[in-house]
Structure formats: structure tokens, C-alpha cells
Amino acid sequence: MIAGLVIGALARLFTRGRQGLGLGATLLLGVVGSVIGGLLANLLGTGSLFELNIIGFIASVVAAVFLLGVVESRSGSRHA
């Protein structure tokens, strides 16, 4: 849970603009990013899905940034 919160917070830090996400949404973003990053790291052969390593952590943050961009673009298109 703490890793998910850190990953979600880093994703928000690396994304431009103001995101309208609360603590729960940031945590969810980080957890989903962690799962995607863990799968990518597993596919690259750097460890198992739930193993904490630097490649998986970086992939998790990148995945969370991507997810945040998708969420922001979808919510922006609804309000336009």
C-alpha cells in the first residue's frame, strides 16, 4: 500500500498541471501502476510480479504517469 501511494504521488509529481485526485485515487493509481510495472518487469525477466526491484519500480512510475495521462485526457474530453 505504501509503495502504491509513493508511486501514485511520483506519477502526479511528474505530470504537468493540476490533477483533481484525492488520496484514494492517488493510491489506486499507484497500485494499478505497480501491477502494470511488475508485469513489464516480469516480462523483461528482472524479477517476479511482486518482487520489489529498481526496474519494476521505474516501470511502475512510468505506467502510473501513462494512466494518469489517460484519465486526464478522458475527463478533459467530457468537460469540453
PDB file of N, CA, C and O in Angstrom:
ATOM      1  N   MET A   1       0.818  -1.192   0.000  1.00  0.00           N
ATOM      2  CA  MET A   1       0.000   0.000   0.000  1.00  0.00           C
ATOM      3  C   MET A   1       0.864   1.260   0.000  1.00  0.00           C
ATOM      4  O   MET A   1       0.579   2.219  -0.717  1.00  0.00           O
ATOM      5  N   ILE A   2       1.910   1.246   0.803  1.00  0.00           N
ATOM      6  CA  ILE A   2       2.777   2.421   0.872  1.00  0.00           C
ATOM      7  C   ILE A   2       3.502   2.623  -0.452  1.00  0.00           C
ATOM      8  O   ILE A   2       3.653   3.754  -0.914  1.00  0.00           O
ATOM      9  N   ALA A   3       3.952   1.525  -1.065  1.00  0.00           N
ATOM     10  CA  ALA A   3       4.624   1.629  -2.364  1.00  0.00           C
ATOM     11  C   ALA A   3       3.661   2.185  -3.409  1.00  0.00           C
ATOM     12  O   ALA A   3       4.059   2.998  -4.244  1.00  0.00           O
ATOM     13  N   GLY A   4       2.405   1.759  -3.374  1.00  0.00           N
ATOM     14  CA  GLY A   4       1.411   2.280  -4.310  1.00  0.00           C
ATOM     15  C   GLY A   4       1.179   3.764  -4.128  1.00  0.00           C
ATOM     16  O   GLY A   4       1.033   4.499  -5.105  1.00  0.00           O
ATOM     17  N   LEU A   5       1.144   4.207  -2.889  1.00  0.00           N
ATOM     18  CA  LEU A   5       0.954   5.627  -2.607  1.00  0.00           C
ATOM     19  C   LEU A   5       2.159   6.437  -3.086  1.00  0.00           C
ATOM     20  O   LEU A   5       1.999   7.523  -3.643  1.00  0.00           O
ATOM     21  N   VAL A   6       3.361   5.909  -2.870  1.00  0.00           N
ATOM     22  CA  VAL A   6       4.575   6.599  -3.319  1.00  0.00           C
ATOM     23  C   VAL A   6       4.604   6.666  -4.841  1.00  0.00           C
ATOM     24  O   VAL A   6       4.926   7.710  -5.408  1.00  0.00           O
ATOM     25  N   ILE A   7       4.270   5.568  -5.506  1.00  0.00           N
ATOM     26  CA  ILE A   7       4.278   5.527  -6.968  1.00  0.00           C
ATOM     27  C   ILE A   7       3.222   6.478  -7.526  1.00  0.00           C
ATOM     28  O   ILE A   7       3.491   7.202  -8.485  1.00  0.00           O
ATOM     29  N   GLY A   8       2.035   6.485  -6.943  1.00  0.00           N
ATOM     30  CA  GLY A   8       0.997   7.410  -7.382  1.00  0.00           C
ATOM     31  C   GLY A   8       1.397   8.861  -7.183  1.00  0.00           C
ATOM     32  O   GLY A   8       1.138   9.705  -8.041  1.00  0.00           O
ATOM     33  N   ALA A   9       2.026   9.152  -6.054  1.00  0.00           N
ATOM     34  CA  ALA A   9       2.472  10.522  -5.777  1.00  0.00           C
ATOM     35  C   ALA A   9       3.570  10.943  -6.750  1.00  0.00           C
ATOM     36  O   ALA A   9       3.577  12.081  -7.219  1.00  0.00           O
ATOM     37  N   LEU A  10       4.492  10.040  -7.057  1.00  0.00           N
ATOM     38  CA  LEU A  10       5.537  10.357  -8.031  1.00  0.00           C
ATOM     39  C   LEU A  10       4.946  10.584  -9.412  1.00  0.00           C
ATOM     40  O   LEU A  10       5.387  11.476 -10.136  1.00  0.00           O
ATOM     41  N   ALA A  11       3.957   9.789  -9.783  1.00  0.00           N
ATOM     42  CA  ALA A  11       3.309   9.974 -11.082  1.00  0.00           C
ATOM     43  C   ALA A  11       2.653  11.349 -11.161  1.00  0.00           C
ATOM     44  O   ALA A  11       2.732  12.023 -12.188  1.00  0.00           O
ATOM     45  N   ARG A  12       2.009  11.759 -10.075  1.00  0.00           N
ATOM     46  CA  ARG A  12       1.390  13.088 -10.055  1.00  0.00           C
ATOM     47  C   ARG A  12       2.449  14.181 -10.097  1.00  0.00           C
ATOM     48  O   ARG A  12       2.230  15.230 -10.703  1.00  0.00           O
ATOM     49  N   LEU A  13       3.588  13.951  -9.462  1.00  0.00           N
ATOM     50  CA  LEU A  13       4.672  14.921  -9.461  1.00  0.00           C
ATOM     51  C   LEU A  13       5.246  15.113 -10.865  1.00  0.00           C
ATOM     52  O   LEU A  13       5.579  16.232 -11.254  1.00  0.00           O
ATOM     53  N   PHE A  14       5.361  14.015 -11.627  1.00  0.00           N
ATOM     54  CA  PHE A  14       5.954  14.065 -12.962  1.00  0.00           C
ATOM     55  C   PHE A  14       4.967  14.474 -14.048  1.00  0.00           C
ATOM     56  O   PHE A  14       5.354  14.615 -15.208  1.00  0.00           O
ATOM     57  N   THR A  15       3.707  14.666 -13.694  1.00  0.00           N
ATOM     58  CA  THR A  15       2.687  15.038 -14.671  1.00  0.00           C
ATOM     59  C   THR A  15       2.383  16.520 -14.540  1.00  0.00           C
ATOM     60  O   THR A  15       2.179  17.030 -13.439  1.00  0.00           O
ATOM     61  N   ARG A  16       2.356  17.194 -15.663  1.00  0.00           N
ATOM     62  CA  ARG A  16       2.090  18.631 -15.657  1.00  0.00           C
ATOM     63  C   ARG A  16       0.654  18.924 -15.270  1.00  0.00           C
ATOM     64  O   ARG A  16      -0.242  18.096 -15.437  1.00  0.00           O
ATOM     65  N   GLY A  17       0.462  20.106 -14.757  1.00  0.00           N
ATOM     66  CA  GLY A  17      -0.880  20.565 -14.451  1.00  0.00           C
ATOM     67  C   GLY A  17      -1.371  20.082 -13.099  1.00  0.00           C
ATOM     68  O   GLY A  17      -0.678  19.371 -12.372  1.00  0.00           O
ATOM     69  N   ARG A  18      -2.579  20.489 -12.793  1.00  0.00           N
ATOM     70  CA  ARG A  18      -3.188  20.131 -11.519  1.00  0.00           C
ATOM     71  C   ARG A  18      -4.126  18.963 -11.756  1.00  0.00           C
ATOM     72  O   ARG A  18      -5.008  19.025 -12.612  1.00  0.00           O
ATOM     73  N   GLN A  19      -3.934  17.913 -11.002  1.00  0.00           N
ATOM     74  CA  GLN A  19      -4.814  16.752 -11.100  1.00  0.00           C
ATOM     75  C   GLN A  19      -5.831  16.830  -9.973  1.00  0.00           C
ATOM     76  O   GLN A  19      -5.483  17.146  -8.835  1.00  0.00           O
ATOM     77  N   GLY A  20      -7.066  16.548 -10.286  1.00  0.00           N
ATOM     78  CA  GLY A  20      -8.113  16.577  -9.282  1.00  0.00           C
ATOM     79  C   GLY A  20      -8.280  15.227  -8.606  1.00  0.00           C
ATOM     80  O   GLY A  20      -9.386  14.687  -8.562  1.00  0.00           O
ATOM     81  N   LEU A  21      -7.197  14.677  -8.080  1.00  0.00           N
ATOM     82  CA  LEU A  21      -7.235  13.363  -7.452  1.00  0.00           C
ATOM     83  C   LEU A  21      -7.049  13.492  -5.946  1.00  0.00           C
ATOM     84  O   LEU A  21      -6.217  14.266  -5.474  1.00  0.00           O
ATOM     85  N   GLY A  22      -7.822  12.736  -5.214  1.00  0.00           N
ATOM     86  CA  GLY A  22      -7.661  12.671  -3.776  1.00  0.00           C
ATOM     87  C   GLY A  22      -6.657  11.598  -3.399  1.00  0.00           C
ATOM     88  O   GLY A  22      -6.018  10.998  -4.264  1.00  0.00           O
ATOM     89  N   LEU A  23      -6.524  11.363  -2.116  1.00  0.00           N
ATOM     90  CA  LEU A  23      -5.583  10.375  -1.609  1.00  0.00           C
ATOM     91  C   LEU A  23      -5.933   8.961  -2.094  1.00  0.00           C
ATOM     92  O   LEU A  23      -5.048   8.198  -2.483  1.00  0.00           O
ATOM     93  N   GLY A  24      -7.211   8.621  -2.070  1.00  0.00           N
ATOM     94  CA  GLY A  24      -7.639   7.291  -2.511  1.00  0.00           C
ATOM     95  C   GLY A  24      -7.373   7.058  -3.985  1.00  0.00           C
ATOM     96  O   GLY A  24      -6.936   5.974  -4.374  1.00  0.00           O
ATOM     97  N   ALA A  25      -7.632   8.067  -4.812  1.00  0.00           N
ATOM     98  CA  ALA A  25      -7.386   7.936  -6.250  1.00  0.00           C
ATOM     99  C   ALA A  25      -5.886   7.850  -6.538  1.00  0.00           C
ATOM    100  O   ALA A  25      -5.465   7.122  -7.438  1.00  0.00           O
ATOM    101  N   THR A  26      -5.088   8.585  -5.782  1.00  0.00           N
ATOM    102  CA  THR A  26      -3.630   8.516  -5.936  1.00  0.00           C
ATOM    103  C   THR A  26      -3.131   7.120  -5.573  1.00  0.00           C
ATOM    104  O   THR A  26      -2.273   6.563  -6.257  1.00  0.00           O
ATOM    105  N   LEU A  27      -3.675   6.560  -4.495  1.00  0.00           N
ATOM    106  CA  LEU A  27      -3.309   5.206  -4.087  1.00  0.00           C
ATOM    107  C   LEU A  27      -3.708   4.194  -5.151  1.00  0.00           C
ATOM    108  O   LEU A  27      -2.920   3.311  -5.491  1.00  0.00           O
ATOM    109  N   LEU A  28      -4.911   4.310  -5.677  1.00  0.00           N
ATOM    110  CA  LEU A  28      -5.380   3.397  -6.721  1.00  0.00           C
ATOM    111  C   LEU A  28      -4.515   3.513  -7.970  1.00  0.00           C
ATOM    112  O   LEU A  28      -4.162   2.504  -8.580  1.00  0.00           O
ATOM    113  N   LEU A  29      -4.177   4.735  -8.348  1.00  0.00           N
ATOM    114  CA  LEU A  29      -3.298   4.967  -9.492  1.00  0.00           C
ATOM    115  C   LEU A  29      -1.955   4.269  -9.290  1.00  0.00           C
ATOM    116  O   LEU A  29      -1.441   3.622 -10.202  1.00  0.00           O
ATOM    117  N   GLY A  30      -1.395   4.404  -8.100  1.00  0.00           N
ATOM    118  CA  GLY A  30      -0.108   3.782  -7.805  1.00  0.00           C
ATOM    119  C   GLY A  30      -0.177   2.270  -7.778  1.00  0.00           C
ATOM    120  O   GLY A  30       0.745   1.602  -8.245  1.00  0.00           O
ATOM    121  N   VAL A  31      -1.252   1.718  -7.240  1.00  0.00           N
ATOM    122  CA  VAL A  31      -1.394   0.257  -7.179  1.00  0.00           C
ATOM    123  C   VAL A  31      -1.547  -0.321  -8.586  1.00  0.00           C
ATOM    124  O   VAL A  31      -0.916  -1.324  -8.918  1.00  0.00           O
ATOM    125  N   VAL A  32      -2.380   0.306  -9.406  1.00  0.00           N
ATOM    126  CA  VAL A  32      -2.555  -0.178 -10.782  1.00  0.00           C
ATOM    127  C   VAL A  32      -1.248  -0.021 -11.555  1.00  0.00           C
ATOM    128  O   VAL A  32      -0.862  -0.915 -12.309  1.00  0.00           O
ATOM    129  N   GLY A  33      -0.566   1.108 -11.372  1.00  0.00           N
ATOM    130  CA  GLY A  33       0.742   1.299 -11.999  1.00  0.00           C
ATOM    131  C   GLY A  33       1.750   0.261 -11.536  1.00  0.00           C
ATOM    132  O   GLY A  33       2.584  -0.190 -12.322  1.00  0.00           O
ATOM    133  N   SER A  34       1.680  -0.120 -10.263  1.00  0.00           N
ATOM    134  CA  SER A  34       2.585  -1.137  -9.729  1.00  0.00           C
ATOM    135  C   SER A  34       2.346  -2.502 -10.366  1.00  0.00           C
ATOM    136  O   SER A  34       3.291  -3.225 -10.682  1.00  0.00           O
ATOM    137  N   VAL A  35       1.096  -2.839 -10.547  1.00  0.00           N
ATOM    138  CA  VAL A  35       0.777  -4.125 -11.178  1.00  0.00           C
ATOM    139  C   VAL A  35       1.269  -4.141 -12.617  1.00  0.00           C
ATOM    140  O   VAL A  35       1.880  -5.115 -13.056  1.00  0.00           O
ATOM    141  N   ILE A  36       1.006  -3.063 -13.353  1.00  0.00           N
ATOM    142  CA  ILE A  36       1.470  -2.995 -14.740  1.00  0.00           C
ATOM    143  C   ILE A  36       2.994  -2.998 -14.799  1.00  0.00           C
ATOM    144  O   ILE A  36       3.585  -3.705 -15.615  1.00  0.00           O
ATOM    145  N   GLY A  37       3.629  -2.209 -13.937  1.00  0.00           N
ATOM    146  CA  GLY A  37       5.094  -2.180 -13.901  1.00  0.00           C
ATOM    147  C   GLY A  37       5.685  -3.521 -13.509  1.00  0.00           C
ATOM    148  O   GLY A  37       6.708  -3.930 -14.058  1.00  0.00           O
ATOM    149  N   GLY A  38       5.054  -4.215 -12.564  1.00  0.00           N
ATOM    150  CA  GLY A  38       5.519  -5.544 -12.180  1.00  0.00           C
ATOM    151  C   GLY A  38       5.392  -6.540 -13.315  1.00  0.00           C
ATOM    152  O   GLY A  38       6.267  -7.383 -13.512  1.00  0.00           O
ATOM    153  N   LEU A  39       4.303  -6.444 -14.060  1.00  0.00           N
ATOM    154  CA  LEU A  39       4.138  -7.332 -15.225  1.00  0.00           C
ATOM    155  C   LEU A  39       5.205  -7.052 -16.282  1.00  0.00           C
ATOM    156  O   LEU A  39       5.773  -7.976 -16.865  1.00  0.00           O
ATOM    157  N   LEU A  40       5.471  -5.759 -16.525  1.00  0.00           N
ATOM    158  CA  LEU A  40       6.505  -5.417 -17.505  1.00  0.00           C
ATOM    159  C   LEU A  40       7.881  -5.895 -17.054  1.00  0.00           C
ATOM    160  O   LEU A  40       8.642  -6.437 -17.856  1.00  0.00           O
ATOM    161  N   ALA A  41       8.204  -5.701 -15.788  1.00  0.00           N
ATOM    162  CA  ALA A  41       9.489  -6.157 -15.266  1.00  0.00           C
ATOM    163  C   ALA A  41       9.593  -7.675 -15.341  1.00  0.00           C
ATOM    164  O   ALA A  41      10.660  -8.216 -15.630  1.00  0.00           O
ATOM    165  N   ASN A  42       8.481  -8.362 -15.081  1.00  0.00           N
ATOM    166  CA  ASN A  42       8.459  -9.815 -15.172  1.00  0.00           C
ATOM    167  C   ASN A  42       8.697 -10.259 -16.615  1.00  0.00           C
ATOM    168  O   ASN A  42       9.442 -11.206 -16.865  1.00  0.00           O
ATOM    169  N   LEU A  43       8.065  -9.574 -17.552  1.00  0.00           N
ATOM    170  CA  LEU A  43       8.267  -9.912 -18.963  1.00  0.00           C
ATOM    171  C   LEU A  43       9.704  -9.655 -19.413  1.00  0.00           C
ATOM    172  O   LEU A  43      10.219 -10.347 -20.290  1.00  0.00           O
ATOM    173  N   LEU A  44      10.348  -8.654 -18.806  1.00  0.00           N
ATOM    174  CA  LEU A  44      11.752  -8.367 -19.126  1.00  0.00           C
ATOM    175  C   LEU A  44      12.714  -9.314 -18.422  1.00  0.00           C
ATOM    176  O   LEU A  44      13.911  -9.322 -18.709  1.00  0.00           O
ATOM    177  N   GLY A  45      12.182 -10.114 -17.497  1.00  0.00           N
ATOM    178  CA  GLY A  45      12.998 -11.101 -16.806  1.00  0.00           C
ATOM    179  C   GLY A  45      13.804 -10.537 -15.650  1.00  0.00           C
ATOM    180  O   GLY A  45      14.820 -11.121 -15.272  1.00  0.00           O
ATOM    181  N   THR A  46      13.381  -9.420 -15.081  1.00  0.00           N
ATOM    182  CA  THR A  46      14.147  -8.826 -13.980  1.00  0.00           C
ATOM    183  C   THR A  46      13.657  -9.261 -12.607  1.00  0.00           C
ATOM    184  O   THR A  46      14.257  -8.886 -11.599  1.00  0.00           O
ATOM    185  N   GLY A  47      12.601 -10.029 -12.542  1.00  0.00           N
ATOM    186  CA  GLY A  47      12.084 -10.499 -11.262  1.00  0.00           C
ATOM    187  C   GLY A  47      10.641 -10.924 -11.398  1.00  0.00           C
ATOM    188  O   GLY A  47      10.053 -10.852 -12.477  1.00  0.00           O
ATOM    189  N   SER A  48      10.081 -11.367 -10.293  1.00  0.00           N
ATOM    190  CA  SER A  48       8.692 -11.802 -10.316  1.00  0.00           C
ATOM    191  C   SER A  48       7.764 -10.595 -10.207  1.00  0.00           C
ATOM    192  O   SER A  48       8.213  -9.470  -9.988  1.00  0.00           O
ATOM    193  N   LEU A  49       6.492 -10.840 -10.358  1.00  0.00           N
ATOM    194  CA  LEU A  49       5.491  -9.782 -10.369  1.00  0.00           C
ATOM    195  C   LEU A  49       5.496  -8.974  -9.071  1.00  0.00           C
ATOM    196  O   LEU A  49       5.381  -7.749  -9.114  1.00  0.00           O
ATOM    197  N   PHE A  50       5.628  -9.628  -7.931  1.00  0.00           N
ATOM    198  CA  PHE A  50       5.529  -8.945  -6.645  1.00  0.00           C
ATOM    199  C   PHE A  50       6.883  -8.653  -6.008  1.00  0.00           C
ATOM    200  O   PHE A  50       6.948  -8.277  -4.838  1.00  0.00           O
ATOM    201  N   GLU A  51       7.947  -8.819  -6.756  1.00  0.00           N
ATOM    202  CA  GLU A  51       9.283  -8.539  -6.242  1.00  0.00           C
ATOM    203  C   GLU A  51       9.602  -7.059  -6.435  1.00  0.00           C
ATOM    204  O   GLU A  51       9.394  -6.507  -7.515  1.00  0.00           O
ATOM    205  N   LEU A  52      10.103  -6.430  -5.390  1.00  0.00           N
ATOM    206  CA  LEU A  52      10.460  -5.020  -5.470  1.00  0.00           C
ATOM    207  C   LEU A  52      11.884  -4.893  -5.995  1.00  0.00           C
ATOM    208  O   LEU A  52      12.836  -5.325  -5.345  1.00  0.00           O
ATOM    209  N   ASN A  53      12.022  -4.295  -7.180  1.00  0.00           N
ATOM    210  CA  ASN A  53      13.338  -4.029  -7.748  1.00  0.00           C
ATOM    211  C   ASN A  53      13.288  -2.700  -8.501  1.00  0.00           C
ATOM    212  O   ASN A  53      12.208  -2.161  -8.743  1.00  0.00           O
ATOM    213  N   ILE A  54      14.429  -2.186  -8.861  1.00  0.00           N
ATOM    214  CA  ILE A  54      14.508  -0.848  -9.443  1.00  0.00           C
ATOM    215  C   ILE A  54      13.842  -0.780 -10.809  1.00  0.00           C
ATOM    216  O   ILE A  54      13.172   0.208 -11.110  1.00  0.00           O
ATOM    217  N   ILE A  55      14.005  -1.797 -11.638  1.00  0.00           N
ATOM    218  CA  ILE A  55      13.377  -1.798 -12.964  1.00  0.00           C
ATOM    219  C   ILE A  55      11.860  -1.815 -12.815  1.00  0.00           C
ATOM    220  O   ILE A  55      11.163  -1.069 -13.503  1.00  0.00           O
ATOM    221  N   GLY A  56      11.347  -2.649 -11.932  1.00  0.00           N
ATOM    222  CA  GLY A  56       9.911  -2.715 -11.690  1.00  0.00           C
ATOM    223  C   GLY A  56       9.375  -1.410 -11.132  1.00  0.00           C
ATOM    224  O   GLY A  56       8.280  -0.982 -11.497  1.00  0.00           O
ATOM    225  N   PHE A  57      10.141  -0.766 -10.243  1.00  0.00           N
ATOM    226  CA  PHE A  57       9.721   0.500  -9.659  1.00  0.00           C
ATOM    227  C   PHE A  57       9.640   1.583 -10.729  1.00  0.00           C
ATOM    228  O   PHE A  57       8.659   2.324 -10.792  1.00  0.00           O
ATOM    229  N   ILE A  58      10.660   1.676 -11.563  1.00  0.00           N
ATOM    230  CA  ILE A  58      10.662   2.672 -12.637  1.00  0.00           C
ATOM    231  C   ILE A  58       9.523   2.396 -13.619  1.00  0.00           C
ATOM    232  O   ILE A  58       8.824   3.321 -14.034  1.00  0.00           O
ATOM    233  N   ALA A  59       9.336   1.137 -13.989  1.00  0.00           N
ATOM    234  CA  ALA A  59       8.234   0.783 -14.893  1.00  0.00           C
ATOM    235  C   ALA A  59       6.887   1.100 -14.257  1.00  0.00           C
ATOM    236  O   ALA A  59       5.955   1.495 -14.958  1.00  0.00           O
ATOM    237  N   SER A  60       6.768   0.937 -12.956  1.00  0.00           N
ATOM    238  CA  SER A  60       5.522   1.247 -12.255  1.00  0.00           C
ATOM    239  C   SER A  60       5.218   2.735 -12.298  1.00  0.00           C
ATOM    240  O   SER A  60       4.076   3.131 -12.531  1.00  0.00           O
ATOM    241  N   VAL A  61       6.222   3.551 -12.077  1.00  0.00           N
ATOM    242  CA  VAL A  61       6.018   5.006 -12.123  1.00  0.00           C
ATOM    243  C   VAL A  61       5.653   5.442 -13.542  1.00  0.00           C
ATOM    244  O   VAL A  61       4.747   6.254 -13.729  1.00  0.00           O
ATOM    245  N   VAL A  62       6.350   4.909 -14.535  1.00  0.00           N
ATOM    246  CA  VAL A  62       6.051   5.248 -15.929  1.00  0.00           C
ATOM    247  C   VAL A  62       4.627   4.820 -16.285  1.00  0.00           C
ATOM    248  O   VAL A  62       3.900   5.572 -16.933  1.00  0.00           O
ATOM    249  N   ALA A  63       4.228   3.628 -15.871  1.00  0.00           N
ATOM    250  CA  ALA A  63       2.869   3.152 -16.135  1.00  0.00           C
ATOM    251  C   ALA A  63       1.838   4.033 -15.444  1.00  0.00           C
ATOM    252  O   ALA A  63       0.789   4.322 -16.020  1.00  0.00           O
ATOM    253  N   ALA A  64       2.118   4.461 -14.223  1.00  0.00           N
ATOM    254  CA  ALA A  64       1.190   5.328 -13.499  1.00  0.00           C
ATOM    255  C   ALA A  64       1.085   6.700 -14.155  1.00  0.00           C
ATOM    256  O   ALA A  64       0.000   7.279 -14.204  1.00  0.00           O
ATOM    257  N   VAL A  65       2.201   7.228 -14.661  1.00  0.00           N
ATOM    258  CA  VAL A  65       2.173   8.507 -15.387  1.00  0.00           C
ATOM    259  C   VAL A  65       1.315   8.358 -16.641  1.00  0.00           C
ATOM    260  O   VAL A  65       0.511   9.236 -16.955  1.00  0.00           O
ATOM    261  N   PHE A  66       1.488   7.250 -17.355  1.00  0.00           N
ATOM    262  CA  PHE A  66       0.687   6.991 -18.552  1.00  0.00           C
ATOM    263  C   PHE A  66      -0.799   6.899 -18.200  1.00  0.00           C
ATOM    264  O   PHE A  66      -1.640   7.499 -18.869  1.00  0.00           O
ATOM    265  N   LEU A  67      -1.113   6.145 -17.148  1.00  0.00           N
ATOM    266  CA  LEU A  67      -2.514   6.014 -16.718  1.00  0.00           C
ATOM    267  C   LEU A  67      -3.102   7.354 -16.318  1.00  0.00           C
ATOM    268  O   LEU A  67      -4.253   7.651 -16.638  1.00  0.00           O
ATOM    269  N   LEU A  68      -2.324   8.160 -15.625  1.00  0.00           N
ATOM    270  CA  LEU A  68      -2.794   9.479 -15.225  1.00  0.00           C
ATOM    271  C   LEU A  68      -3.078  10.337 -16.449  1.00  0.00           C
ATOM    272  O   LEU A  68      -4.065  11.073 -16.477  1.00  0.00           O
ATOM    273  N   GLY A  69      -2.228  10.248 -17.451  1.00  0.00           N
ATOM    274  CA  GLY A  69      -2.463  10.982 -18.698  1.00  0.00           C
ATOM    275  C   GLY A  69      -3.737  10.533 -19.390  1.00  0.00           C
ATOM    276  O   GLY A  69      -4.487  11.357 -19.915  1.00  0.00           O
ATOM    277  N   VAL A  70      -3.984   9.232 -19.393  1.00  0.00           N
ATOM    278  CA  VAL A  70      -5.213   8.706 -19.997  1.00  0.00           C
ATOM    279  C   VAL A  70      -6.436   9.200 -19.232  1.00  0.00           C
ATOM    280  O   VAL A  70      -7.416   9.637 -19.834  1.00  0.00           O
ATOM    281  N   VAL A  71      -6.375   9.129 -17.914  1.00  0.00           N
ATOM    282  CA  VAL A  71      -7.503   9.586 -17.090  1.00  0.00           C
ATOM    283  C   VAL A  71      -7.752  11.073 -17.298  1.00  0.00           C
ATOM    284  O   VAL A  71      -8.900  11.496 -17.437  1.00  0.00           O
ATOM    285  N   GLU A  72      -6.698  11.860 -17.319  1.00  0.00           N
ATOM    286  CA  GLU A  72      -6.844  13.306 -17.504  1.00  0.00           C
ATOM    287  C   GLU A  72      -7.395  13.636 -18.881  1.00  0.00           C
ATOM    288  O   GLU A  72      -8.226  14.536 -19.006  1.00  0.00           O
ATOM    289  N   SER A  73      -6.956  12.933 -19.914  1.00  0.00           N
ATOM    290  CA  SER A  73      -7.452  13.219 -21.261  1.00  0.00           C
ATOM    291  C   SER A  73      -8.919  12.819 -21.401  1.00  0.00           C
ATOM    292  O   SER A  73      -9.687  13.504 -22.076  1.00  0.00           O
ATOM    293  N   ARG A  74      -9.306  11.729 -20.775  1.00  0.00           N
ATOM    294  CA  ARG A  74     -10.706  11.299 -20.844  1.00  0.00           C
ATOM    295  C   ARG A  74     -11.608  12.233 -20.054  1.00  0.00           C
ATOM    296  O   ARG A  74     -12.711  12.548 -20.500  1.00  0.00           O
ATOM    297  N   SER A  75     -11.162  12.675 -18.899  1.00  0.00           N
ATOM    298  CA  SER A  75     -12.001  13.569 -18.101  1.00  0.00           C
ATOM    299  C   SER A  75     -12.046  14.958 -18.734  1.00  0.00           C
ATOM    300  O   SER A  75     -13.055  15.654 -18.623  1.00  0.00           O
ATOM    301  N   GLY A  76     -10.977  15.362 -19.388  1.00  0.00           N
ATOM    302  CA  GLY A  76     -10.961  16.642 -20.084  1.00  0.00           C
ATOM    303  C   GLY A  76     -11.887  16.665 -21.286  1.00  0.00           C
ATOM    304  O   GLY A  76     -12.493  17.694 -21.586  1.00  0.00           O
ATOM    305  N   SER A  77     -12.002  15.528 -21.983  1.00  0.00           N
ATOM    306  CA  SER A  77     -12.880  15.474 -23.153  1.00  0.00           C
ATOM    307  C   SER A  77     -14.342  15.467 -22.744  1.00  0.00           C
ATOM    308  O   SER A  77     -15.195  15.879 -23.530  1.00  0.00           O
ATOM    309  N   ARG A  78     -14.657  15.012 -21.542  1.00  0.00           N
ATOM    310  CA  ARG A  78     -16.034  15.024 -21.078  1.00  0.00           C
ATOM    311  C   ARG A  78     -16.502  16.428 -20.703  1.00  0.00           C
ATOM    312  O   ARG A  78     -17.666  16.780 -20.894  1.00  0.00           O
ATOM    313  N   HIS A  79     -15.576  17.222 -20.166  1.00  0.00           N
ATOM    314  CA  HIS A  79     -15.947  18.556 -19.706  1.00  0.00           C
ATOM    315  C   HIS A  79     -15.894  19.589 -20.825  1.00  0.00           C
ATOM    316  O   HIS A  79     -16.354  20.716 -20.642  1.00  0.00           O
ATOM    317  N   ALA A  80     -15.351  19.231 -21.959  1.00  0.00           N
ATOM    318  CA  ALA A  80     -15.209  20.198 -23.059  1.00  0.00           C
ATOM    319  C   ALA A  80     -16.476  20.331 -23.860  1.00  0.00           C
ATOM    320  O   ALA A  80     -16.523  21.102 -24.818  1.00  0.00           O
TER     321      ALA A  80
END
